Structure formats: C-alpha cells, structure tokens
C-alpha cells in the first residue's frame, strides 16, 4: 500500500517528506492548515494528538518525526540512509537522530511560539532571546565534527542529517542562520543543494496550493 503522509508546510512533518523524496518512495501527501488540531478537527480521528506528522504505512502509524526518519531508513535504505548496528557510527547515528529533535528543534518551537504565534500581549522577548541562545550553543557542538566531515555519521548522508537539517531549516526561517558557525553554515548549504530536499520543498508547495492550504510556513503566517 502507498505511504500516506499528513503534513503542514515546513512543520516537523517535513522530515518525513524529505525522507520520502530522498528514498523516491511513492506516497500520498495530505496537506493540513496549521495547527491542524484547531483548523481541521476531523484530523483528530487519525491522530488524537492533533500534531503532524502522521505517517501511515499499511496498518503502521507513526507520529514522531525522528522515529519516522529511522523507520523509513531502516526499512527502505539499509546501509545507505540507515546506519546498521555493526557499523562504527551506529551509536552516533541514533544520538544525532534524537539530537535533531529533542535538543535542537525543541528550543526553536519556543522561539517560534513566543515571537510569532502568540497574540502580541503574550509574546515573550526574553523567552525568544534565551532559547535562541540555547539553540545556538548546542548547535555549536557540531562545529568540530563538521569541520572535518561532510555529514554527521558514517561519512555519508543519512536520516540523521534529515533530522538535524530540519532544525536548521526552522532556524533559517527564524533568522538565526546568520549566526551559524562556519562549518555548520557550510553543512546547511550542502543539505539545501540535495535533490531530495529540493523535491520536498516543491512537493509541499504544489500540494498546498492544490489542496487549498496556505503555502507559507507557520513562521510567516499571521495568527
């Protein structure tokens, strides 16, 4: 059965879309307005969390973006986008998959919320500043490795690069990319040049327009 992905423009579900395009798997892309739990209440029947992504592969449902990266890589790309247990970088690979979400994307979600999404009277400049610094401090830990290697693990592009690369996409939308360290900035440029990344951007834009959803990411929408 064809994979089905429920997605909001440039939300965490972009990781799943990017993976699908890297793997060139056939899929059905269902676009949702952001946030779907508010603007598409029927979606709660598919994912009671009301969040994206929701990916269906037959009877399998996954709702965590980093887990989807690992699932798709392990199932469809062994020893390519996946890193196997007998490879030296297996532990680093698992660590970076989680690092991209738990360590990097978490603070950015607070920056987005308290700089763009809350009503003006509830915005919190101190929260925005503090969590921007938190994100950048943790991102800098990648600098020594990326100064010596093109990608995060096993000297090849893997699902870990998708997990971390998505965080860099959000940071760029929040105007933090100009504060990246040199090797991180060069790494982000390499990721953006990938055909899979470019196809994912095009797929979400085309599907959003066809399905009547704003093609703008949350960072550019008016709430």
Steps between C-alpha positions, in 0.01 A plus 500: 500500500616853429638700794269782613647810664304773678704817490500874572732726302851490650376341824680201657328284241741648246752247630275218382439667164872557448570135582235381255652711225855387579379140477279572197219302658148547362279683749175686543546850645213645701546867590349649814462859622716587800429410774278213383352430844339846478424537129430139396328334796422187299873426495477404868333178387825405327738638761348582840807713577393739227862541393692430180645283373272204478638239265310187405678205342234233469374443854803674649449852636787718618471853641855586614711656226839366614353151535360526147848587371644192668210277391519598133879478489515163670218352297581642159868603501726261696866606499410814308275750682504258794804416716506135601579364850828348379628835369732706717273807491179320599491662845581844362226455242233426761627788710479750215151385404381597847727805521328653198161489670545499878796738522473725194135521396356528852648846574407621152136409562503739796670772296233461230213501743603799706626712210237432232202290607377642830285816507710813539419534868624146571826513308811459709820660366704359789388146420584557133848629583576232759394207285669639189825505697427148631451371147814666365715379790398140441530532124862613542587157638476370141767741374813289568354192331361688200831677452644155420204312349236580239221327694418398856558125495678225309644748247178500298161670496259319735166547671690676780576782257129532426421516872758771566453672164135568576603692812730712284210572264290630790795703630536661158131591497551661843798700369756314709700357208725807486626397844604148396868415542695459173498119467133480602412769244687310227326177603159667475586625152591145395173362631296760312664401173380140524245398239287330768479820703409709196235249391347504848472879494335487159265217600366680806451827313318336211281285727415793728381712208304212347333411831411855602750536785728799553843426350664717767676342800369581847783750547351716222130463575292751693329351807 
